[in-house]
Amino acid sequence: MPDRVGLRVGIDATPLLGQPTGVGAFVAGAMGELARDPDLGLTAYALSLRGGRGLGAHLPAGVNAAKLPLPANVLLAAWALADVPPIEWWTGPVDVIHATNFVSPPSRRAAEVVTVHDLTPLRHPELAAPATRPFPALVRRALARGAMVHTPSAYVKAEVVELLGAHPDRVRSIHHGVPSGVVAGASPPPSKGPVRGPYVLALGTVEPRKALPLLVHAFDLVAADHPDLSLVVAGPKGWGEDALSDARARAHHGDRVVRLGWQDPPAAASLLAGAQVLAFPSLYEGFGFPPLQAMAAGVPVVASRGGALPEVLGDGAQLVNQSDADSLAEGLALVLGDDELRATLVARGRRRAADFSWTACARGLAELYRDAVETRSGR
């Protein structure tokens, strides 16, 4: 059995490639702290034949890149049917593999830790993108091999136990930290450009789970009382883009809905700094980075009670009923019109956001790695 120090860890860094979203923020934040641990030796790999060739440029100091990129489509098809080829073909010998985004590759000898961010394909299949629908089966296969599971919230842990049949002792809830680049005191956006005057901000990929058409409807209900207010939707295009466009076309104040694309961390910080409120009406979340970022930045938050959001946000946000445009509009109106409530939410939000750190996340993950290795060695 390996010592409790000097663990060699293979870690999936694929989410760092392209335009990183929430999973990329998790990998960047956790890996940055894990790389500081002198007892861990990290080798990152990427499930991308093209993007994997430049993986090293995305890694923090102290993390090695796998020598060869992995052909994602070929390997995913192979791993869905059999436990070959082993990941060591690319990483070299490792003691534990951390699959940071559901897909846990088979290994010759290493223990497995797989992060399950949420179970949308099982809990809400109508909200799941086609590419994510095979993920639960891959997690089940990893569990059958003896993998341990990391979840970002107790809410998702309970779902993994209920829906995937995992033993509770093999599932560990470890909260994420707050993504870097969004901090209190960031410069507001310039007056020139697409964002003028006060605005409600929504951040995230445009997909059905985020309920952005519902937000457009709720904004329409309060817009007449706030004639200078805009709604800004910023984030990568997703498979909910058509529904969002339709909602804008139907809205009485659709001309005041501004659609921006993906924002890098400085641009996101700037947008948050200038927002009157961050709206997050998601139908289902395993964690919820944007509202936590807003709270850390001193911006009041109106969020739904979808999934793990009450667990993560606590009393730091104005929570509203999910799938309820009237409840969302009422929450927006309260925060926009009540300075005392805004100040209370800002203070509570900052205190709540301070409870989440990447240092604590990395410490929990490192302990999980050691326990996974010990458990495998004792089988």
Legacy VTK file of the C-alpha trace (Angstrom):
# vtk DataFile Version 3.0
C-alpha trace
ASCII
DATASET POLYDATA
POINTS 379 float
0.000 0.000 0.000
1.407 3.432 -0.910
2.297 5.807 1.887
-0.142 8.581 2.710
2.290 10.986 1.078
3.847 11.154 -2.343
0.703 10.249 -4.272
0.887 10.396 -8.048
-2.391 11.845 -9.346
-3.655 11.784 -12.916
-6.234 14.548 -13.333
-8.579 15.372 -16.204
-7.890 18.946 -17.320
-10.092 18.854 -20.435
-12.492 21.483 -18.987
-9.668 24.055 -19.098
-9.638 24.006 -22.912
-11.677 26.328 -25.128
-13.997 28.724 -23.295
-14.093 27.334 -19.748
-17.472 27.338 -18.024
-18.393 26.171 -14.519
-16.576 22.841 -14.680
-13.502 24.640 -15.992
-13.673 27.050 -13.053
-13.725 24.063 -10.689
-10.734 22.408 -12.355
-8.724 25.638 -12.437
-9.462 26.516 -8.822
-8.913 23.062 -7.382
-5.845 22.235 -9.474
-4.180 25.529 -8.594
-4.313 24.602 -4.909
-3.594 20.896 -5.367
-0.398 21.854 -7.199
0.814 23.549 -4.011
0.610 20.319 -2.020
4.155 18.895 -1.797
2.740 15.421 -1.125
0.994 15.247 -4.499
2.490 14.796 -7.947
-0.022 15.867 -10.617
-0.116 14.794 -14.249
-2.926 16.375 -16.292
-4.504 14.801 -19.357
-7.090 16.059 -21.839
-9.788 14.164 -23.708
-9.199 16.174 -26.860
-6.935 15.189 -29.721
-6.619 18.742 -31.041
-6.827 20.826 -27.869
-4.754 18.408 -25.833
-1.617 19.299 -27.760
-1.607 22.734 -26.109
-2.690 21.556 -22.664
0.542 22.585 -20.952
-0.203 26.273 -21.515
-3.355 25.973 -19.378
-1.768 24.270 -16.380
-0.440 25.856 -13.175
3.205 25.544 -12.230
4.059 22.142 -10.847
1.537 20.181 -12.943
2.884 17.967 -15.712
1.007 17.454 -18.962
0.479 14.001 -20.464
2.866 13.533 -23.361
0.140 12.686 -25.872
-3.451 13.981 -26.274
-6.305 11.511 -26.001
-8.740 10.937 -28.908
-11.991 11.606 -27.061
-14.580 10.028 -29.363
-12.666 6.783 -29.821
-11.886 6.402 -26.128
-15.377 7.252 -24.888
-16.824 4.600 -27.184
-14.262 2.055 -26.003
-14.683 2.852 -22.301
-18.460 2.544 -22.543
-17.980 -1.115 -23.512
-14.816 -2.290 -21.789
-12.135 -1.221 -19.329
-9.463 -0.714 -21.974
-7.257 0.996 -22.897
-5.934 2.081 -19.478
-5.242 5.736 -18.804
-1.626 4.919 -17.915
-0.916 4.709 -21.641
-1.012 8.502 -21.527
-0.240 9.509 -17.944
2.362 6.936 -17.011
2.118 5.203 -13.603
-0.270 6.929 -11.167
-1.758 6.041 -7.796
-5.129 7.705 -8.314
-7.102 9.122 -11.223
-9.362 12.140 -10.682
-12.004 12.290 -13.397
-13.125 15.886 -12.959
-16.129 15.751 -15.288
-18.030 12.447 -14.991
-15.867 10.387 -17.402
-13.589 8.131 -15.370
-11.100 6.227 -17.518
-10.125 2.661 -16.613
-6.750 2.099 -15.024
-4.364 -0.792 -14.502
-3.790 -0.231 -10.785
-4.842 3.290 -9.822
-7.737 4.169 -7.571
-10.494 6.246 -9.152
-12.200 9.437 -7.990
-14.945 10.811 -10.227
-16.589 14.201 -9.806
-20.342 14.227 -10.423
-21.446 17.856 -10.737
-25.140 17.083 -11.034
-27.462 14.388 -12.355
-29.479 16.362 -14.881
-29.719 13.410 -17.332
-31.487 11.343 -14.672
-33.291 13.955 -12.613
-34.389 16.170 -15.512
-33.677 14.366 -18.814
-35.661 16.980 -20.757
-33.085 19.570 -19.619
-30.010 17.494 -20.460
-27.887 18.188 -23.510
-27.525 15.079 -25.718
-23.771 14.907 -25.115
-24.292 14.512 -21.363
-26.868 11.706 -21.442
-24.292 8.841 -21.403
-22.596 10.243 -18.272
-24.652 8.369 -15.624
-23.851 5.024 -17.264
-20.144 5.873 -17.246
-20.326 6.792 -13.552
-22.106 3.507 -12.784
-19.336 1.643 -14.605
-16.713 3.471 -12.524
-18.619 2.656 -9.330
-18.620 -1.010 -10.324
-14.831 -0.815 -10.594
-14.670 0.548 -7.037
-14.441 4.303 -7.747
-15.174 6.888 -5.113
-17.328 9.897 -6.005
-16.819 13.577 -5.267
-19.823 15.897 -5.390
-19.844 19.688 -4.937
-22.810 19.599 -2.555
-24.624 17.362 -0.113
-27.638 17.679 -2.405
-25.851 15.930 -5.267
-24.356 13.356 -2.904
-27.872 12.325 -1.896
-28.811 12.051 -5.577
-25.800 9.865 -6.390
-26.773 7.525 -3.563
-30.446 7.487 -4.588
-30.205 7.414 -8.378
-26.924 5.579 -8.976
-27.090 3.218 -6.018
-23.722 4.264 -4.600
-22.945 3.418 -0.990
-22.918 6.645 1.070
-19.407 5.876 2.325
-18.119 5.993 -1.254
-19.537 9.461 -1.966
-18.061 12.616 -0.453
-19.417 16.139 -0.624
-16.683 18.773 -0.906
-17.750 22.315 -1.721
-16.004 24.282 -4.437
-14.353 27.634 -3.805
-15.191 30.948 -5.473
-13.722 31.325 -8.992
-10.904 33.832 -9.235
-11.189 36.993 -11.301
-14.450 38.206 -9.773
-13.784 40.244 -6.664
-15.252 43.188 -4.805
-14.069 46.520 -6.152
-13.717 45.491 -9.789
-14.086 48.284 -12.298
-17.608 48.774 -13.690
-18.034 48.379 -17.442
-17.379 51.433 -19.606
-20.374 53.593 -20.520
-19.784 52.932 -24.206
-20.852 49.668 -25.778
-23.927 47.458 -25.444
-24.492 47.979 -21.676
-25.905 51.387 -20.748
-27.545 52.445 -17.515
-28.630 50.114 -14.699
-29.085 46.437 -15.477
-29.986 43.032 -14.123
-27.308 40.499 -15.029
-27.567 36.790 -15.846
-24.330 34.811 -16.284
-24.036 31.309 -17.707
-24.377 29.061 -20.717
-27.729 29.483 -22.460
-29.398 26.125 -21.924
-32.926 25.116 -20.841
-31.833 24.334 -17.275
-30.955 27.985 -16.687
-34.584 29.131 -17.301
-33.540 32.306 -19.105
-36.842 32.657 -21.043
-38.538 32.697 -17.627
-36.172 35.472 -16.580
-37.072 37.492 -19.685
-40.752 37.143 -18.756
-40.060 38.185 -15.141
-38.031 41.154 -16.347
-40.948 42.153 -18.558
-43.162 42.245 -15.459
-40.927 44.757 -13.651
-39.520 46.710 -16.607
-42.371 49.247 -16.790
-41.607 50.393 -13.227
-37.907 50.773 -14.059
-37.773 52.484 -17.466
-33.965 52.791 -17.508
-33.336 49.165 -16.523
-31.933 46.552 -18.912
-31.509 42.799 -18.662
-28.056 41.591 -19.715
-27.625 37.887 -20.524
-23.926 36.998 -20.796
-22.533 33.559 -21.488
-21.677 30.994 -24.152
-24.244 29.961 -26.717
-26.024 26.752 -25.840
-28.951 24.666 -26.934
-31.392 27.081 -25.287
-30.521 29.977 -27.596
-33.621 29.686 -29.777
-35.969 29.677 -26.777
-34.225 32.761 -25.384
-34.569 34.567 -28.728
-38.256 33.646 -28.892
-38.809 34.990 -25.382
-37.131 38.274 -26.303
-39.301 38.557 -29.414
-42.495 38.030 -27.400
-41.575 40.397 -24.558
-43.012 43.926 -24.483
-39.595 45.193 -23.418
-37.505 42.762 -25.431
-35.518 45.644 -26.895
-34.049 46.154 -23.421
-32.688 42.606 -23.237
-28.991 42.630 -24.184
-27.381 39.352 -25.257
-23.625 39.123 -24.749
-21.449 36.081 -25.404
-18.906 34.321 -23.240
-16.985 36.618 -20.911
-13.434 36.027 -19.751
-12.858 36.524 -15.990
-11.934 40.248 -16.175
-14.972 41.005 -18.358
-17.239 38.984 -16.062
-15.857 40.878 -13.065
-16.566 44.155 -14.807
-20.122 43.161 -15.656
-20.789 41.999 -12.111
-19.372 45.175 -10.623
-21.843 47.277 -12.587
-24.940 45.141 -12.028
-27.863 46.161 -9.845
-28.614 42.517 -9.172
-27.515 39.078 -10.355
-30.487 36.928 -11.382
-30.098 33.158 -11.307
-33.428 31.415 -11.953
-31.963 27.967 -12.670
-34.346 25.036 -12.484
-31.683 22.690 -11.132
-28.101 23.183 -9.943
-25.486 20.973 -8.353
-23.622 24.003 -6.979
-24.008 27.419 -8.640
-20.923 29.544 -9.338
-22.448 32.812 -10.683
-24.502 33.697 -7.587
-21.580 32.857 -5.320
-19.316 35.063 -7.454
-21.814 37.892 -7.241
-22.078 37.565 -3.470
-18.278 37.692 -3.172
-18.301 40.830 -5.327
-20.889 42.593 -3.164
-23.730 42.308 -5.680
-27.192 41.282 -4.395
-28.550 38.012 -5.756
-32.031 36.811 -6.652
-31.920 33.049 -7.199
-34.288 30.122 -7.442
-34.497 27.268 -4.972
-33.440 24.817 -7.682
-31.317 21.870 -6.582
-28.372 22.728 -4.315
-28.807 26.511 -4.437
-30.383 26.861 -0.960
-27.521 24.783 0.482
-24.836 26.863 -1.209
-26.324 30.361 -0.960
-27.832 30.113 2.520
-29.240 33.451 3.662
-26.954 35.375 1.304
-29.501 35.604 -1.532
-33.159 36.411 -2.097
-34.544 32.960 -2.930
-37.646 32.565 -5.090
-39.744 29.681 -6.326
-38.340 27.926 -9.371
-40.384 27.869 -12.578
-42.446 30.794 -11.252
-42.137 34.041 -13.214
-44.327 35.959 -10.744
-42.166 34.883 -7.790
-39.004 35.803 -9.701
-40.430 39.197 -10.700
-41.442 39.857 -7.096
-37.924 39.026 -5.897
-36.368 41.330 -8.491
-38.756 44.134 -7.602
-37.976 43.801 -3.899
-34.216 43.955 -4.384
-34.363 46.745 -6.952
-36.684 48.898 -4.848
-35.523 48.386 -1.266
-32.123 49.854 -0.392
-32.188 48.365 3.100
-32.795 44.887 1.717
-30.020 45.371 -0.830
-27.559 46.327 1.906
-28.610 43.336 3.996
-28.167 40.930 1.100
-24.761 42.379 0.236
-23.528 41.929 3.815
-24.947 38.436 4.153
-23.710 37.455 0.711
-20.137 38.460 1.430
-20.155 36.535 4.702
-21.581 33.466 3.010
-19.139 33.562 0.083
-16.235 33.766 2.544
-17.138 30.247 3.727
-15.985 28.776 0.389
-12.297 28.477 -0.505
-10.196 26.512 -2.951
-7.747 25.766 -0.148
-10.446 23.878 1.742
-11.631 22.219 -1.472
-8.123 20.996 -2.341
-7.550 19.776 1.208
-10.743 17.729 1.012
-9.846 16.330 -2.405
-6.344 15.343 -1.289
-7.833 13.449 1.654
-10.289 11.769 -0.695
-7.428 10.702 -2.969
-5.604 9.085 -0.040
-8.728 7.336 1.170
-9.452 6.055 -2.347
-5.942 4.602 -2.618
-6.179 2.977 0.815
-9.612 1.559 0.042
-8.431 0.074 -3.248
-5.322 -1.356 -1.630
-7.436 -3.004 1.049
-9.814 -4.706 -1.384
LINES 1 380
379 0 1 2 3 4 5 6 7 8 9 10 11 12 13 14 15 16 17 18 19 20 21 22 23 24 25 26 27 28 29 30 31 32 33 34 35 36 37 38 39 40 41 42 43 44 45 46 47 48 49 50 51 52 53 54 55 56 57 58 59 60 61 62 63 64 65 66 67 68 69 70 71 72 73 74 75 76 77 78 79 80 81 82 83 84 85 86 87 88 89 90 91 92 93 94 95 96 97 98 99 100 101 102 103 104 105 106 107 108 109 110 111 112 113 114 115 116 117 118 119 120 121 122 123 124 125 126 127 128 129 130 131 132 133 134 135 136 137 138 139 140 141 142 143 144 145 146 147 148 149 150 151 152 153 154 155 156 157 158 159 160 161 162 163 164 165 166 167 168 169 170 171 172 173 174 175 176 177 178 179 180 181 182 183 184 185 186 187 188 189 190 191 192 193 194 195 196 197 198 199 200 201 202 203 204 205 206 207 208 209 210 211 212 213 214 215 216 217 218 219 220 221 222 223 224 225 226 227 228 229 230 231 232 233 234 235 236 237 238 239 240 241 242 243 244 245 246 247 248 249 250 251 252 253 254 255 256 257 258 259 260 261 262 263 264 265 266 267 268 269 270 271 272 273 274 275 276 277 278 279 280 281 282 283 284 285 286 287 288 289 290 291 292 293 294 295 296 297 298 299 300 301 302 303 304 305 306 307 308 309 310 311 312 313 314 315 316 317 318 319 320 321 322 323 324 325 326 327 328 329 330 331 332 333 334 335 336 337 338 339 340 341 342 343 344 345 346 347 348 349 350 351 352 353 354 355 356 357 358 359 360 361 362 363 364 365 366 367 368 369 370 371 372 373 374 375 376 377 378
